[in-house]
């Protein structure tokens, strides 16, 4: 029996979970007063599915087909067993990851002049071959101003006037949950056009993930249109920014930049673009990966700025809640080792930026990806002053002499202090068969709250129904929230103690200034402790979803869709206790359209500062998921006459989602290929028939010979009778072509002195 079918058969009456005060470990569930709404169904047929205020009748039929690009699990496992590349990759990493153009002395000299240089030496724009200017030019399909989305959103509101009067709302923009899109992220795409279709189907981390993510965003937006604000981050920031290099050292950003540029010639020659000792099934590059990475860094900075911008703070217009839609993911990336689809550690870079620019002193990472975030945890060891497993050597570090190590290899822990708390499957990567080394298993099971380390790992358990799952949630999974709470409480208490001691020392110093002759030794002026300013972040992976591909989720360990709303709502409540409600959520994993669309939908319902808003269990049912994923196909067309409320709703959701990031609407077998100029890009796009109408309009909009704006209305005057109005149908274009041909004949006839005719 499938898990989704079990869910429908085993839903139970709504219950309120309470904890005994005498429990060994105090649970935050009792503090948060989380209510779980789970209702039973008598049979497999769903009688009533409510979509906001709508109802789905049980006579709806679905025509859902599996993605043809997916290969069988046996074939995928065979590929992995043959390659066994990750252990080899990690062993030889130092050889592979050193940049060609780095010199220790030159780098040191640069650092003395400026602790945060931009592109340096070989990497400055004036030193890069000019040919890369055209190669790195971003896609012409990027809708920087969200023109398409804004029009689609306004049309949605105009078509549903009751929403403006009935929907709950935040009047002030800054009270809304901010969703930040990274329009450059689709630029990172697989580029080896010589591989087989079977191999291509195993590349799970793909640009199309962003389309499914946008449909998930649109799902939440249609339920609560005035609770969210959607923006693009068009900001591109340097790969060599100080907050990137403090996490990843001097060498890996340089090597990554080099490999991206060198990939152009290699891919053109049908050569492997990354070192052969890398895990080439997980990690790929193309020249425009630089655009994606710089866009991701810029989007992360935009998110942090939106929470802490000083000018906005004066006006009290900062947001508190933000969800960042970016790729590639980051939590597997160590300081000096890319791994598991991840090139840079996004969340750790964001934390470092928040510390540098806004003085964030303590940060919590709550990681709910199916896989253990070994990279994020390893960087926490480095922050605590220890050597990371794949961390920075002395050659990587920006200034190793400023904080020397003691005889045991430990140095003073530095700010910001970061706690890592993860809920994951211990059977999956990086502790899956083939990779489950002793060290990997220990890392994924580490629990410690001392020695400058705050790390707690909890393993997902099997379950048969949601009642059983939420018993695990109440007794086990909530532990990561408890430990995060403990970390922040302890940090605040330590700050208060240090500040109290500072006041004592300051009083002593002031007395010394007045009567220095009474003191045998001089008294130094005390330094105040760093102010306590905490932040909570979420590494929001959705590959633990019940709708994830079995090829990615191989061990039957998953979570119901409702988990993302329940957990996120508890995180928001924790943030109200410690951070004035500030939370930034970063997209991590999630590799099927169903997992991403429904998981993000649920996650955003939880990421609202409104206790009255809760997840409706019917929103996570399989029928809803199947309707949403239809919109992830490149050639999707809306229902002409949707017969049920769910199909009407899905039509609106998909239209909104597809309008957010048009350059993510790609075929399942899409492979990056360099095109010489805009004309060739358009010719290439024309070959990808049939062309989606919205994409075609955007192409026309960006055409260099364009003389008018894209039409804002589906209605046009009949070319053959201006008294009639008709839509942009095939008949309209046929009549238009006929009218243009007749006009041409008339003009030629006039030149020849012949009479005009109609």
PELIN-V486671 format. One record per residue. OMEGA is omega in whole degrees, -180 to 180 (none if undefined). NEAR is the number of other C-alpha atoms within 12 Angstrom. D_CENTER is the distance of its C-alpha to the mean C-alpha in Angstrom with 2 decimals. Layout:
OMEGA|NEAR|D_CENTER + OMEGA|NEAR|D_CENTER
This chain:
-179|10|32.43 + -180|16|28.73 + -179|27|26.42 + 179|28|25.68 + 176|23|29.46 + -180|26|30.06 + -178|36|27.68 + -177|33|29.76 + -170|25|32.99 + 178|24|32.17 + -175|32|30.70 + -179|23|32.95 + 180|16|34.15 + 180|18|32.06 + 177|18|32.76 + -177|19|32.20 + 177|24|31.47 + -180|22|33.45 + 173|22|33.95 + -179|16|37.34 + -178|13|37.76 + 178|9|39.52 + -179|12|36.60 + -180|10|36.27 + -179|21|32.75 + -179|25|31.98 + 178|32|29.12 + 180|35|26.86 + 180|36|27.03 + 178|23|30.50 + -176|24|29.35 + -177|31|26.49 + 179|21|28.76 + 178|36|26.09 + -179|30|27.63 + -179|34|26.76 + -178|25|27.82 + -176|32|28.70 + -177|24|31.41 + 169|25|33.54 + -174|23|34.31 + -179|17|37.67 + -176|15|36.83 + -178|21|34.22 + 179|21|34.72 + -177|27|32.64 + -178|19|35.15 + 174|26|33.12 + -177|31|29.39 + 171|26|28.57 + -171|31|25.87 + -179|28|26.29 + -177|21|30.02 + -177|18|30.43 + 176|23|31.89 + 177|30|31.41 + -175|20|34.74 + 179|20|35.24 + -180|16|36.67 + 177|23|33.37 + -177|19|33.01 + 178|21|29.96 + -174|11|29.88 + 177|19|26.77 + -179|13|26.73 + 178|17|24.60 + -176|21|22.53 + -178|17|25.23 + -176|24|23.01 + 179|28|22.63 + 179|26|25.28 + -177|22|27.20 + -179|20|26.20 + -179|15|29.44 + -179|17|28.75 + -180|26|25.32 + 178|22|26.82 + 177|17|29.73 + -177|24|27.58 + -179|25|26.03 + 179|16|29.45 + -173|13|30.93 + -178|22|28.48 + -168|24|27.88 + -171|27|26.20 + 179|35|24.00 + 179|23|26.99 + -180|21|28.69 + -177|30|25.70 + -180|27|25.43 + -174|18|29.21 + -170|20|29.57 + -175|31|26.55 + 178|26|28.76 + -174|21|30.55 + -167|27|27.51 + 177|37|25.44 + -180|30|28.18 + -178|29|28.09 + -169|20|31.29 + -179|21|31.95 + 173|25|31.47 + -174|20|34.59 + -176|21|34.73 + -179|11|37.44 + 180|16|35.93 + -180|29|32.55 + 180|24|34.41 + 179|17|36.45 + -175|22|33.46 + 179|22|31.89 + -179|14|35.16 + -175|11|35.13 + -180|17|31.56 + -177|23|29.06 + 180|25|26.14 + 175|26|27.17 + 176|25|25.15 + -173|26|25.65 + 175|31|28.70 + -176|20|31.75 + -171|22|30.92 + 178|26|27.46 + -173|18|28.76 + -178|17|28.59 + 178|14|32.36 + 180|14|32.58 + 179|20|30.17 + -178|16|32.04 + -179|14|32.15 + -178|18|31.31 + 179|25|27.65 + 179|20|27.52 + -179|18|27.67 + -177|32|25.58 + 180|32|22.61 + -176|26|23.09 + -180|34|19.88 + 179|35|20.08 + 179|31|22.49 + -179|37|20.46 + 179|33|17.87 + -172|34|18.63 + -174|28|18.29 + -177|21|20.00 + -179|30|18.39 + -178|28|21.99 + -179|32|21.40 + -179|33|19.16 + 178|26|21.59 + -179|22|24.47 + -179|28|23.05 + 178|30|22.22 + 177|22|25.73 + 179|20|27.29 + 180|28|25.66 + 180|25|27.13 + -179|13|30.42 + -179|14|30.75 + -174|19|30.27 + -180|13|32.38 + -178|14|32.63 + -176|22|28.99 + -178|20|29.99 + -173|12|32.73 + -173|16|31.43 + 173|22|27.73 + -172|22|26.99 + 163|26|25.54 + 179|20|24.78 + -177|15|27.15 + -176|16|25.58 + -175|22|22.36 + 178|29|21.16 + -179|28|21.53 + 172|34|18.81 + -176|45|15.23 + 174|40|13.32 + -174|44|10.39 + 179|43|9.39 + 178|47|8.76 + -171|51|8.84 + 179|45|11.89 + -175|45|12.58 + 178|47|9.67 + -179|42|11.95 + 177|46|14.63 + -176|46|13.69 + 179|44|15.68 + -173|43|18.30 + -178|39|21.66 + -173|35|24.44 + -180|25|26.44 + -175|19|29.20 + 180|20|27.47 + 177|15|28.56 + 179|19|26.82 + 179|19|26.81 + -178|26|24.97 + -178|31|22.47 + 178|30|21.63 + 178|36|20.51 + -173|38|17.64 + -177|38|14.83 + -169|38|11.83 + -180|43|12.54 + -177|44|11.72 + 177|44|12.77 + -177|46|9.67 + 177|48|8.51 + 177|50|11.90 + 179|47|11.63 + 180|57|8.49 + 177|53|10.71 + 174|51|13.58 + 177|49|12.10 + -179|50|11.67 + 178|46|15.18 + 178|45|16.58 + -178|47|16.14 + -180|40|17.32 + 178|39|20.46 + -178|37|21.35 + -172|35|21.17 + -175|36|21.16 + 176|29|22.22 + -176|36|19.74 + 172|37|16.70 + -178|35|16.41 + 177|38|14.23 + 169|35|14.19 + 168|37|13.34 + 179|38|12.97 + -178|29|15.55 + 174|28|15.94 + -177|27|16.18 + -172|29|17.01 + 173|32|19.07 + -178|43|18.09 + 175|37|21.20 + -176|33|20.45 + -179|32|22.00 + 172|38|18.92 + -176|44|17.54 + 175|35|21.01 + 177|41|21.69 + -170|45|18.95 + 176|45|19.60 + -176|41|23.20 + -168|48|25.19 + -175|40|25.30 + 176|43|21.92 + 178|41|20.46 + -179|37|23.80 + 179|37|23.79 + 179|41|20.34 + 179|40|21.58 + -176|31|24.82 + 179|34|23.46 + 179|38|21.36 + -178|31|24.57 + -178|31|26.79 + -179|36|24.75 + -179|33|26.24 + -177|23|29.76 + 180|24|28.91 + 177|29|27.05 + -179|21|29.91 + -177|16|32.34 + 177|16|30.55 + 177|21|29.95 + -172|31|27.19 + 177|32|24.93 + 180|35|23.93 + -175|30|26.56 + -179|21|28.19 + 174|25|27.80 + 172|33|23.99 + -172|31|22.25 + 175|32|22.29 + -179|34|20.97 + -171|33|17.53 + 177|43|17.35 + -179|40|18.28 + 165|46|18.52 + -177|41|19.95 + -177|40|21.12 + 171|37|18.40 + 176|41|15.82 + 178|44|17.12 + -178|40|15.99 + -178|42|12.38 + 179|45|12.47 + 177|40|14.42 + 178|38|12.20 + 180|48|9.12 + 178|48|11.77 + 179|37|13.14 + 177|44|10.13 + 179|48|9.88 + 178|42|13.63 + 180|36|13.62 + -180|46|11.79 + 178|44|14.37 + -177|35|17.11 + 179|39|16.57 + -169|38|17.41 + -176|38|20.20 + -173|23|21.72 + 180|17|25.41 + 179|13|26.80 + -180|16|24.75 + 178|17|25.75 + -179|10|29.38 + -178|12|28.93 + -180|18|26.88 + 177|20|24.16 + 172|30|21.09 + 175|37|18.26 + -174|40|17.70 + -179|50|14.51 + 174|48|11.16 + -173|51|7.72 + -177|50|5.31 + -175|53|3.83 + 169|54|3.73 + 2|50|5.62 + 179|52|7.77 + -171|50|6.56 + -165|45|8.97 + 174|48|10.87 + -175|42|13.68 + 173|39|14.52 + -180|41|17.77 + -176|47|19.37 + -180|47|21.25 + 172|47|19.97 + -176|43|17.05 + 172|37|16.64 + -179|41|15.01 + -169|40|12.79 + -180|37|11.73 + 177|45|13.50 + -179|49|12.73 + -171|50|11.74 + -175|53|9.06 + 179|55|9.95 + 175|49|13.59 + 179|46|13.67 + 179|47|12.51 + 180|49|15.22 + 178|39|17.73 + 179|36|17.28 + 177|37|17.82 + -177|33|20.87 + -171|25|22.29 + -172|21|22.13 + 175|28|22.47 + 175|25|24.07 + -171|30|21.61 + -177|32|23.68 + -178|42|22.02 + 176|45|18.48 + 169|52|17.35 + 175|48|14.39 + -172|52|14.17 + -179|51|12.56 + 174|47|12.75 + 178|49|11.48 + -174|47|14.57 + 178|48|15.14 + 179|49|16.41 + -174|53|14.40 + 179|47|17.53 + 179|44|16.28 + -180|54|15.11 + -179|49|18.44 + 178|42|20.47 + 175|48|19.49 + 174|48|20.67 + 178|39|23.97 + 178|40|24.23 + 180|38|23.67 + 176|32|26.49 + 179|29|28.74 + 172|31|28.86 + 174|27|28.33 + 179|28|25.02 + 178|27|25.37 + -175|36|23.74 + -174|38|23.84 + 169|35|25.63 + -180|25|29.29 + 179|20|31.71 + 180|25|31.20 + -170|32|27.45 + -179|32|27.84 + -178|34|28.19 + -175|27|31.26 + -176|21|32.36 + -178|13|35.74 + -180|12|34.46 + -174|20|33.63 + 179|18|35.82 + 175|19|35.57 + -175|13|38.38 + 180|8|40.53 + 178|11|38.02 + 180|16|35.15 + 174|21|33.48 + 178|23|32.91 + 175|23|32.29 + -176|24|28.87 + 172|25|27.17 + -1|32|25.14 + 176|39|22.53 + -174|43|23.12 + 174|44|20.04 + -178|49|20.20 + -175|52|18.07 + -168|47|18.31 + 171|47|16.98 + -173|44|17.66 + 178|43|17.62 + -178|37|20.01 + -179|39|22.57 + -176|31|23.61 + 179|34|20.41 + 8|34|19.30 + 178|34|20.10 + 179|29|23.09 + 177|28|23.75 + -177|22|27.10 + -180|24|27.53 + -172|26|25.29 + 175|22|26.60 + 179|18|28.56 + -179|15|30.23 + -180|17|28.00 + -180|29|24.74 + 178|24|26.12 + -179|19|27.33 + -177|32|24.05 + -180|40|22.18 + -177|29|25.00 + 174|27|25.59 + -178|25|26.47 + 179|24|27.91 + 180|26|28.29 + -180|18|30.63 + -179|19|31.43 + 180|29|28.63 + 175|32|26.16 + -174|38|24.25 + 178|43|22.61 + -178|41|22.75 + 178|41|21.69 + -175|36|22.36 + 176|37|22.62 + -179|36|21.95 + 175|27|25.24 + 179|26|26.53 + -178|23|27.49 + 177|28|29.58 + -174|28|28.85 + 177|37|26.68 + 178|32|29.55 + 179|23|29.52 + -176|30|25.75 + 168|36|25.99 + 174|24|28.93 + -179|25|26.72 + -176|36|24.17 + -173|35|27.05 + -175|29|28.78 + -168|29|26.19 + 180|36|22.53 + 179|42|23.18 + -179|32|24.42 + 174|44|21.12 + 177|47|21.36 + -177|35|25.01 + 174|36|24.45 + 177|43|21.87 + 178|41|24.54 + 180|30|27.17 + -178|35|25.39 + 177|35|25.06 + -180|22|28.58 + -180|24|30.06 + 179|35|28.46 + 179|27|29.80 + 179|16|33.18 + 178|19|33.36 + -179|23|32.70 + 178|19|35.41 + 180|18|37.81 + -180|22|37.17 + 176|21|37.63 + 178|17|40.80 + 177|18|42.11 + 179|21|41.25 + 177|19|43.42 + -180|18|46.22 + 179|21|46.03 + 177|21|45.91 + 177|18|48.98 + 180|22|50.74 + 179|22|49.89 + 176|18|51.24 + 179|19|54.45 + 180|20|54.76 + -178|17|54.61 + -177|13|57.46 + -177|14|59.66 + -177|16|58.63 + 179|12|62.13 + -176|13|61.53 + -180|15|58.82 + 180|9|59.77 + 178|10|56.46 + 180|16|54.22 + 179|21|51.15 + 177|18|47.85 + -177|18|45.71 + 178|19|42.81 + -179|16|39.17 + 178|19|37.12 + 178|22|34.15 + -180|25|30.66 + 179|24|29.86 + -178|31|27.70 + -173|29|24.46 + 177|44|21.72 + 175|48|18.02 + 176|52|15.85 + 177|48|12.20 + 167|50|10.25 + -169|49|8.38 + 173|52|7.28 + -177|45|8.08 + 179|51|10.02 + 171|50|12.34 + -178|48|15.00 + 175|47|15.48 + -178|45|19.04 + 178|38|18.01 + 178|37|16.32 + 177|32|18.43 + 178|31|21.33 + 177|29|21.00 + -175|39|17.81 + -164|36|19.04 + -168|27|22.60 + 176|25|24.18 + 179|28|24.13 + -179|33|22.09 + 180|46|19.61 + 174|47|19.06 + -178|45|20.00 + -179|45|17.61 + -179|44|19.27 + -175|46|18.07 + 177|44|14.62 + -178|38|16.60 + -178|41|19.30 + -177|44|17.39 + 177|44|15.22 + 177|38|18.52 + 177|47|20.14 + 179|47|17.57 + 178|41|18.32 + 175|34|21.97 + 179|39|21.70 + 178|34|20.20 + 179|26|23.21 + -167|25|25.45 + -168|29|24.12 + -174|32|21.86 + 174|22|23.31 + -175|31|20.43 + 178|42|17.63 + 170|47|14.19 + 179|50|10.77 + -178|45|7.87 + 176|49|4.73 + 175|49|2.29 + -176|47|5.08 + -172|46|7.78 + -168|47|9.44 + 171|43|11.75 + -180|45|14.12 + -179|44|14.12 + -179|43|15.74 + -177|47|13.41 + -175|47|10.27 + -178|50|12.50 + -179|51|14.49 + 179|55|12.11 + 174|51|9.93 + -179|46|13.42 + -179|45|14.76 + -178|49|12.12 + 174|57|12.66 + 177|47|16.36 + -175|40|16.33 + 180|48|14.52 + 179|48|17.72 + -179|36|20.58 + -178|26|23.19 + -178|20|24.99 + -178|14|26.55 + 179|25|23.42 + -180|36|22.79 + 175|41|21.29 + -175|31|23.89 + -178|37|24.40 + -180|36|25.29 + -177|41|21.87 + -178|43|20.61 + -174|41|23.56 + 179|33|23.57 + 179|37|25.25 + 180|43|22.46 + -177|42|19.87 + 178|30|22.28 + -178|42|22.67 + -174|49|19.01 + 175|42|18.39 + -180|36|21.41 + 180|42|19.50 + 177|42|17.20 + -179|34|20.33 + -173|30|21.11 + -179|21|24.56 + 171|24|23.83 + -178|23|26.63 + 173|26|26.91 + 177|21|29.68 + 179|9|32.78 + 180|11|34.35 + -172|20|31.95 + -177|20|34.26 + -180|26|32.23 + -178|27|30.13 + 179|38|27.09 + 175|33|27.38 + 179|29|28.02 + -179|36|24.89 + 176|40|22.79 + -177|34|24.29 + -180|37|23.14 + -176|45|19.57 + 177|46|19.20 + 180|42|20.91 + -178|43|18.56 + -179|42|15.37 + 179|49|16.91 + -175|44|18.00 + -175|45|14.65 + -175|52|13.75 + -178|46|17.05 + 174|41|16.34 + 178|41|13.98 + -172|41|17.08 + 176|36|18.45 + -177|29|20.88 + -179|32|19.96 + -177|32|22.05 + 175|30|20.65 + 178|31|21.39 + 173|33|21.01 + -179|32|24.55 + 175|32|25.79 + -171|22|27.97 + -178|18|30.63 + -177|21|30.41 + -179|24|29.24 + 180|18|32.14 + 177|16|31.26 + 180|25|27.62 + 177|27|29.03 + 179|18|31.48 + 180|20|28.83 + 180|29|26.81 + 180|18|30.10 + -179|12|30.59 + -177|22|27.48 + -8|16|29.57 + -178|18|29.31 + 175|26|27.31 + -176|28|25.31 + -178|29|27.22 + 179|35|24.36 + 179|34|23.39 + 180|25|27.13 + 179|28|27.57 + 177|31|24.84 + 179|32|26.58 + -179|25|29.84 + -178|25|28.51 + -179|25|27.64 + -176|23|30.86 + -179|14|33.09 + -178|12|36.10 + -179|13|34.54 + -179|11|37.11 + -180|13|35.67 + 174|16|32.50 + -178|22|30.68 + 178|19|32.43 + -177|19|31.02 + 177|15|33.18 + -176|17|33.69 + 178|15|37.45 + 174|23|39.89 + 179|19|43.65 + -178|23|45.42 + -177|26|46.49 + 179|24|49.86 + -173|14|50.58 + 175|12|49.17 + -176|10|50.27 + 176|13|47.56 + 179|17|43.78 + -177|22|41.54 + 178|19|37.86 + 180|22|35.96 + 178|16|37.27 + 179|12|38.77 + -180|16|42.16 + -178|23|41.27 + 177|19|40.27 + 178|16|43.37 + -179|22|45.59 + 179|24|43.98 + 179|17|44.70 + 180|18|48.26 + 179|20|48.81 + 179|17|47.64 + 178|17|49.96 + 179|19|52.85 + 179|19|52.29 + 179|17|52.41 + 179|19|55.66 + 179|19|57.13 + 179|17|56.42 + 180|16|58.01 + 179|16|60.96 + 179|14|61.51 + -179|12|61.73 + 179|11|64.36 + -179|10|66.38 + 179|12|65.69 + 177|13|65.28 + 177|16|61.82 + 179|13|60.91 + none|14|58.25
